[in-house]
Amino acid sequence: MGQIETWTDKLAALAVFGANVQPGQLVAVTSYVGKEELTRRITRAAYERGAKYVDVLYFDQWLKRERVALAAEDTLDFVPPWMRERLLYLSDEHAARVSLSGPHAPLALDGLDPARAGRDLLPYLPETGEIVNRMTTSWCIVPAPTRSWAELVYPGLDGEDAFVKLWEDVAHICRLDADDPAKAWAERSSELKANAQRLTEQRYDAVRLHGPGTDVTIGLLPSAHWAAGDLQTVDGRRHSPNLPTEELFTTPDPERVDGHVSATMPLELSGSIIAGIRVEFEGGRAVKIDADTNADALRAVAARDEGASRLGEVALVDGGGRIGPLGRVFYDTLIDENAATHIALGDGYDHPVEDAADKTRVNKSKVHIDFMIGSAELDVDGITNDGQAVPVLRSGVWQI
């Protein structure tokens, strides 16, 4: 287990690098039961960088099960005001935030009504999109392996072998095998940004994504650029919101989405696993949502507010990263969304949009749900202002 201890230390250091923790800064960590060791090492690493105070919140899906099973229907989307106030305070203080991803109890909600489960999205808070758009906090999400998660990903291995295998894969995709993982990610971020810049320069009016089960045209805002890699806070602090990251993303026009999509990976949504997602769009809105399992969970989220059934993000992923070639489903959006092209229902990001008038058109919602529709068979075309289709991605290879 010495290797796992080494990886744990390197992942903790990578998390505080990603969040760019500064001396005297408040640091908030969102974790889960079963992820205590990595949480403690992140806390230590943050204090070593001079953190003023590290505040840790733990969540437990088994507690969520009791709420989903027993709480009154009209209370399931209640969010304690002190949780919201904490996040707003962190924003006011320009804090650093670290979140640990990966299901710690993937079977906790089995047998419960998925529509009820879809109403409780904690620890995701309704104000999260607002805080991200303020760009006041530096933040980073990293995957944190657990044995129960490992057993879900590798059902053919026993518990301990599966746990070791999950750590091996996480170490690989997070570049913990590098002598300096932070430097490795800085280099990868530069590559992604160069691709994003080339794509932005084309100034396409829309993108068309088409392949097996998917044919959708997504309008783009005229002043929106494609973003990738690390971002910058209002204070000028660079930070890496997602590690790993392999995507080029932008904020689409929420009123110009037409066609249909089919998910190429299951989606783990706040404890429910939704497989075989199929969505039809008309005039920007998701007018029909189906799935092979737990469709009601996604329908409940899409009905949360006026913007929840419209797109807030489109992200393109090529085949040059480390995740997609593994051909594995991790049941963790952080990892899976960086394996394949994806879209997100709900809140859109302001920062890729440059024109003030365009910013007013960015979709607003209390939710943001990514799901994966990409594969090597998915082609992406850029649609010019005069309606011409120009190849952007073919078989996972950039054509720009």
C-alpha positions as CSV (number, residue, x, y, z in Angstrom):
1,M,0.0,0.0,0.0
2,G,3.1,2.3,0.0
3,Q,2.3,3.3,-3.6
4,I,-1.2,4.4,-2.8
5,E,0.2,6.5,0.0
6,T,2.5,8.2,-2.4
7,W,-0.3,8.8,-4.9
8,T,-2.4,10.2,-2.1
9,D,0.2,12.7,-1.1
10,K,0.8,13.7,-4.8
11,L,-3.0,14.0,-5.4
12,A,-3.3,16.2,-2.3
13,A,-0.5,18.4,-3.5
14,L,-2.1,18.6,-6.9
15,A,-5.5,19.6,-5.4
16,V,-4.0,22.6,-3.5
17,F,-2.0,23.5,-6.6
18,G,-5.2,23.4,-8.7
19,A,-7.0,25.6,-6.3
20,N,-3.9,27.8,-6.0
21,V,-4.1,28.1,-2.2
22,Q,-2.4,31.3,-1.0
23,P,-0.9,32.4,2.3
24,G,-3.6,33.7,4.6
25,Q,-6.4,32.4,2.5
26,L,-9.5,30.5,3.7
27,V,-9.8,27.1,2.2
28,A,-13.1,25.1,2.0
29,V,-13.1,21.4,1.3
30,T,-16.1,19.3,0.3
31,S,-15.6,15.6,0.9
32,Y,-17.5,12.4,1.6
33,V,-17.3,9.6,4.2
34,G,-14.7,7.2,3.0
35,K,-12.4,9.9,1.6
36,E,-11.0,10.9,4.9
37,E,-7.3,10.1,4.2
38,L,-7.1,12.3,1.1
39,T,-9.1,15.0,2.9
40,R,-6.6,15.1,5.7
41,R,-3.6,15.3,3.4
42,I,-5.2,18.1,1.4
43,T,-5.8,19.9,4.7
44,R,-2.1,19.4,5.6
45,A,-1.0,20.5,2.2
46,A,-3.1,23.7,2.4
47,Y,-1.7,24.6,5.7
48,E,1.8,24.0,4.4
49,R,1.0,26.6,1.7
50,G,0.0,29.1,4.4
51,A,-3.8,28.7,4.6
52,K,-5.5,30.7,7.3
53,Y,-8.1,28.1,8.0
54,V,-9.3,24.9,6.3
55,D,-13.0,24.2,6.7
56,V,-14.1,20.7,5.8
57,L,-17.7,19.5,5.1
58,Y,-18.4,15.7,4.9
59,F,-21.4,14.3,3.2
60,D,-22.8,10.8,3.4
61,Q,-25.1,9.3,0.7
62,W,-26.6,6.9,3.3
63,L,-28.0,9.9,5.1
64,K,-29.3,11.2,1.8
65,R,-31.1,7.9,1.5
66,E,-33.1,8.5,4.7
67,R,-34.1,11.9,3.4
68,V,-35.2,10.7,0.0
69,A,-37.1,7.8,1.4
70,L,-38.8,9.5,4.3
71,A,-38.9,13.3,4.0
72,A,-42.0,15.2,2.8
73,E,-42.1,15.6,-1.0
74,D,-42.2,19.4,-0.8
75,T,-39.0,19.5,1.4
76,L,-36.7,17.5,-0.8
77,D,-35.2,20.5,-2.6
78,F,-34.8,22.5,0.6
79,V,-31.2,23.7,1.1
80,P,-30.2,24.9,4.6
81,P,-29.6,28.6,4.5
82,W,-26.4,28.3,6.4
83,M,-24.9,26.2,3.6
84,R,-25.8,28.9,1.1
85,E,-24.4,31.6,3.5
86,R,-21.2,29.7,3.8
87,L,-20.6,29.7,0.1
88,L,-21.5,33.3,-0.3
89,Y,-19.1,34.2,2.6
90,L,-16.3,32.2,0.9
91,S,-17.0,34.2,-2.3
92,D,-16.8,37.5,-0.4
93,E,-13.5,36.4,1.2
94,H,-12.1,35.2,-2.1
95,A,-11.4,31.8,-0.7
96,A,-10.0,28.7,-2.3
97,R,-12.3,25.7,-2.7
98,V,-11.4,22.0,-3.1
99,S,-14.0,19.3,-3.9
100,L,-13.5,15.5,-4.0
101,S,-15.5,13.6,-6.6
102,G,-16.3,10.0,-7.2
103,P,-19.3,8.1,-5.6
104,H,-18.5,6.9,-2.1
105,A,-21.7,4.8,-1.8
106,P,-23.0,4.1,-5.3
107,L,-25.8,1.8,-4.1
108,A,-27.1,4.0,-1.4
109,L,-30.2,5.2,-3.3
110,D,-31.1,1.8,-4.9
111,G,-34.8,1.0,-4.8
112,L,-35.9,4.6,-4.2
113,D,-38.0,6.8,-6.4
114,P,-35.6,8.4,-8.9
115,A,-37.9,11.4,-9.3
116,R,-37.6,12.1,-5.5
117,A,-33.8,11.5,-5.6
118,G,-33.5,14.0,-8.4
119,R,-34.8,16.8,-6.2
120,D,-32.0,16.5,-3.7
121,L,-28.7,17.6,-5.4
122,L,-26.7,18.4,-2.2
123,P,-23.9,19.0,-1.8
124,Y,-24.4,21.0,-5.0
125,L,-25.8,24.4,-4.0
126,P,-28.1,26.6,-6.1
127,E,-25.7,29.5,-5.8
128,T,-22.7,27.5,-7.2
129,G,-23.2,28.9,-10.7
130,E,-23.4,32.4,-9.5
131,I,-20.2,32.1,-7.5
132,V,-18.4,30.5,-10.5
133,N,-19.5,33.4,-12.7
134,R,-18.3,35.9,-10.1
135,M,-14.8,34.4,-10.5
136,T,-14.1,35.3,-6.9
137,T,-12.9,31.9,-5.6
138,S,-10.1,29.7,-6.9
139,W,-11.3,26.1,-7.0
140,C,-10.4,22.6,-8.0
141,I,-12.1,19.2,-8.1
142,V,-10.1,16.0,-8.0
143,P,-11.3,12.4,-7.9
144,A,-10.9,10.5,-4.6
145,P,-10.9,6.7,-4.9
146,T,-13.0,4.6,-2.5
147,R,-13.5,0.8,-2.4
148,S,-17.2,0.9,-3.1
149,W,-16.6,3.1,-6.1
150,A,-13.8,0.8,-7.3
151,E,-16.1,-2.2,-7.1
152,L,-18.6,-0.4,-9.4
153,V,-16.0,0.4,-12.0
154,Y,-14.3,-3.0,-11.9
155,P,-17.0,-5.6,-11.1
156,G,-14.7,-8.5,-12.1
157,L,-12.2,-7.7,-9.4
158,D,-12.4,-8.3,-5.7
159,G,-12.6,-5.3,-3.4
160,E,-8.9,-4.7,-2.7
161,D,-7.8,-5.5,-6.2
162,A,-10.4,-3.1,-7.6
163,F,-9.3,-0.4,-5.2
164,V,-5.7,-0.7,-6.3
165,K,-6.8,-0.7,-9.9
166,L,-8.9,2.5,-9.5
167,W,-5.9,4.2,-7.8
168,E,-3.7,3.1,-10.8
169,D,-6.2,4.6,-13.2
170,V,-6.6,7.8,-11.2
171,A,-2.9,8.2,-11.0
172,H,-2.6,7.8,-14.7
173,I,-5.3,10.2,-15.7
174,C,-4.2,12.8,-13.1
175,R,-0.6,12.5,-14.3
176,L,0.6,11.5,-10.9
177,D,3.2,9.4,-12.7
178,A,5.0,12.6,-13.6
179,D,7.9,13.8,-11.5
180,D,6.0,17.1,-11.2
181,P,2.3,16.6,-11.8
182,A,1.6,20.4,-11.5
183,K,4.1,21.1,-14.3
184,A,2.6,18.3,-16.4
185,W,-0.8,19.9,-16.1
186,A,0.5,23.3,-16.9
187,E,1.9,21.9,-20.1
188,R,-1.3,20.1,-20.9
189,S,-3.3,23.2,-20.2
190,S,-1.2,25.2,-22.7
191,E,-1.9,22.5,-25.3
192,L,-5.7,22.7,-24.7
193,K,-5.6,26.5,-24.7
194,A,-3.9,26.5,-28.1
195,N,-6.6,24.3,-29.5
196,A,-9.3,26.5,-28.0
197,Q,-7.8,29.6,-29.5
198,R,-7.7,28.0,-33.0
199,L,-11.4,27.0,-32.6
200,T,-12.4,30.5,-31.3
201,E,-10.7,32.1,-34.3
202,Q,-13.1,30.3,-36.7
203,R,-16.1,32.3,-35.1
204,Y,-18.6,29.6,-36.1
205,D,-22.3,30.5,-35.8
206,A,-23.1,27.0,-34.5
207,V,-21.7,23.5,-34.1
208,R,-23.4,20.3,-35.4
209,L,-22.7,17.1,-33.5
210,H,-23.8,14.0,-35.4
211,G,-23.2,10.3,-35.1
212,P,-25.0,7.2,-33.9
213,G,-28.1,8.3,-31.9
214,T,-27.1,12.0,-32.0
215,D,-27.8,14.8,-34.5
216,V,-28.0,18.2,-32.9
217,T,-27.2,21.7,-33.9
218,I,-26.2,24.1,-31.2
219,G,-26.1,27.8,-31.8
220,L,-23.2,29.8,-30.4
221,L,-23.2,33.3,-29.0
222,P,-21.3,35.7,-31.3
223,S,-18.8,36.9,-28.7
224,A,-18.3,33.6,-26.9
225,H,-14.8,32.1,-27.0
226,W,-13.8,28.5,-26.4
227,A,-12.1,28.0,-23.0
228,A,-9.8,25.3,-21.7
229,G,-7.3,24.4,-19.0
230,D,-6.9,26.8,-16.1
231,L,-8.9,29.9,-15.5
232,Q,-8.2,33.2,-13.7
233,T,-10.1,34.8,-10.8
234,V,-10.9,38.5,-10.5
235,D,-7.8,38.8,-8.5
236,G,-5.6,37.4,-11.3
237,R,-5.0,34.0,-9.6
238,R,-4.7,31.1,-12.1
239,H,-6.4,28.0,-11.0
240,S,-7.4,24.6,-12.5
241,P,-11.1,24.0,-11.7
242,N,-11.0,20.3,-12.9
243,L,-8.1,17.9,-12.6
244,P,-8.1,16.0,-14.9
245,T,-9.3,18.2,-17.7
246,E,-9.3,17.5,-21.4
247,E,-12.2,19.6,-22.7
248,L,-12.7,22.7,-24.8
249,F,-15.9,24.3,-23.7
250,T,-18.0,27.3,-24.5
251,T,-21.4,28.9,-23.5
252,P,-24.0,28.3,-26.2
253,D,-27.1,30.3,-27.2
254,P,-29.8,28.6,-25.1
255,E,-32.5,29.4,-27.6
256,R,-30.8,27.8,-30.6
257,V,-30.6,24.1,-30.0
258,D,-32.4,21.7,-32.2
259,G,-32.1,17.9,-32.7
260,H,-31.6,14.9,-30.6
261,V,-28.8,13.4,-28.5
262,S,-28.0,10.0,-27.0
263,A,-25.7,9.5,-24.1
264,T,-22.6,7.3,-24.6
265,M,-22.0,6.9,-20.9
266,P,-24.2,6.5,-17.8
267,L,-24.6,9.6,-15.7
268,E,-24.1,9.5,-11.9
269,L,-26.5,12.2,-10.6
270,S,-26.4,12.8,-6.9
271,G,-26.6,9.1,-6.1
272,S,-28.7,7.8,-9.0
273,I,-27.1,6.2,-12.0
274,I,-29.0,7.2,-15.2
275,A,-28.2,5.0,-18.2
276,G,-29.2,5.3,-21.9
277,I,-30.2,9.0,-21.8
278,R,-32.0,10.3,-24.9
279,V,-33.0,14.0,-25.2
280,E,-34.9,15.8,-27.9
281,F,-34.4,19.6,-28.3
282,E,-36.7,22.1,-30.0
283,G,-36.0,25.9,-30.0
284,G,-33.4,25.4,-27.4
285,R,-35.5,23.5,-24.9
286,A,-35.3,19.8,-24.0
287,V,-38.9,18.8,-24.9
288,K,-38.5,15.0,-24.3
289,I,-36.2,13.2,-21.9
290,D,-35.9,9.4,-21.8
291,A,-33.5,6.9,-20.4
292,D,-33.2,3.2,-19.9
293,T,-32.9,3.6,-16.1
294,N,-33.8,6.4,-13.7
295,A,-35.1,8.8,-16.3
296,D,-37.3,10.5,-13.7
297,A,-34.2,11.7,-11.9
298,L,-33.1,13.7,-14.9
299,R,-36.6,14.8,-15.7
300,A,-36.9,16.2,-12.1
301,V,-33.7,18.1,-12.5
302,A,-34.7,19.5,-15.9
303,A,-38.0,20.8,-14.4
304,R,-36.3,22.6,-11.5
305,D,-36.6,26.0,-13.0
306,E,-37.1,27.9,-16.3
307,G,-33.5,27.4,-17.5
308,A,-33.0,23.8,-16.4
309,S,-34.2,22.3,-19.7
310,R,-31.9,24.5,-21.8
311,L,-28.2,24.2,-22.5
312,G,-25.6,26.1,-20.5
313,E,-22.5,24.4,-21.9
314,V,-21.1,22.5,-24.9
315,A,-17.7,20.8,-24.6
316,L,-15.6,19.1,-27.2
317,V,-13.1,16.4,-26.2
318,D,-10.6,14.9,-28.7
319,G,-8.9,11.5,-28.5
320,G,-5.5,12.8,-27.4
321,G,-6.1,12.8,-23.6
322,R,-5.5,10.0,-21.2
323,I,-9.1,9.1,-20.2
324,G,-10.9,8.3,-23.5
325,P,-8.4,5.7,-24.7
326,L,-9.0,3.6,-21.5
327,G,-12.5,2.8,-22.8
328,R,-13.8,2.7,-19.3
329,V,-16.9,4.2,-17.5
330,F,-15.9,5.7,-14.1
331,Y,-19.4,6.8,-13.0
332,D,-17.9,10.1,-12.0
333,T,-18.8,13.2,-14.1
334,L,-15.4,14.8,-13.5
335,I,-13.6,11.9,-15.2
336,D,-16.2,10.8,-17.7
337,E,-16.9,14.3,-19.1
338,N,-13.2,14.6,-19.9
339,A,-13.3,11.3,-21.8
340,A,-16.0,12.4,-24.3
341,T,-17.7,15.4,-25.8
342,H,-20.6,16.5,-23.6
343,I,-23.3,19.0,-23.1
344,A,-24.8,20.4,-19.9
345,L,-28.4,21.3,-19.0
346,G,-28.8,24.3,-16.9
347,D,-26.6,27.2,-15.8
348,G,-24.2,28.7,-18.3
349,Y,-20.8,30.3,-17.7
350,D,-20.4,34.1,-18.1
351,H,-16.6,34.1,-18.4
352,P,-16.3,32.8,-22.0
353,V,-18.7,35.5,-23.2
354,E,-17.2,38.8,-24.0
355,D,-20.0,41.1,-25.1
356,A,-22.3,42.6,-22.5
357,A,-25.4,42.1,-24.6
358,D,-24.5,38.4,-25.2
359,K,-23.9,37.9,-21.4
360,T,-27.6,38.8,-20.8
361,R,-28.5,35.8,-23.1
362,V,-26.5,33.2,-21.1
363,N,-28.8,30.6,-19.7
364,K,-29.6,30.9,-15.9
365,S,-30.6,28.0,-13.7
366,K,-30.0,26.6,-10.2
367,V,-28.6,23.4,-11.7
368,H,-25.8,22.4,-14.1
369,I,-25.9,18.8,-15.2
370,D,-23.3,17.5,-17.7
371,F,-23.8,14.3,-19.6
372,M,-21.6,12.6,-22.2
373,I,-22.7,12.2,-25.9
374,G,-19.3,11.8,-27.5
375,S,-17.4,8.8,-29.0
376,A,-15.0,8.1,-31.8
377,E,-18.0,7.9,-34.1
378,L,-19.3,11.3,-33.2
379,D,-18.4,14.0,-35.9
380,V,-18.4,17.7,-35.1
381,D,-18.9,20.4,-37.7
382,G,-18.6,24.1,-37.4
383,I,-21.4,26.0,-39.1
384,T,-20.4,29.3,-40.6
385,N,-22.6,32.4,-40.8
386,D,-23.5,31.5,-44.4
387,G,-24.5,28.0,-43.5
388,Q,-21.5,26.0,-44.6
389,A,-20.4,23.0,-42.6
390,V,-16.7,22.7,-41.8
391,P,-15.2,19.6,-40.2
392,V,-14.0,20.2,-36.6
393,L,-13.6,16.7,-35.1
394,R,-13.3,13.4,-37.0
395,S,-12.7,10.1,-35.2
396,G,-11.5,12.1,-32.2
397,V,-8.9,14.1,-34.2
398,W,-9.0,17.9,-34.5
399,Q,-9.5,19.2,-38.1
400,I,-8.9,22.8,-37.1
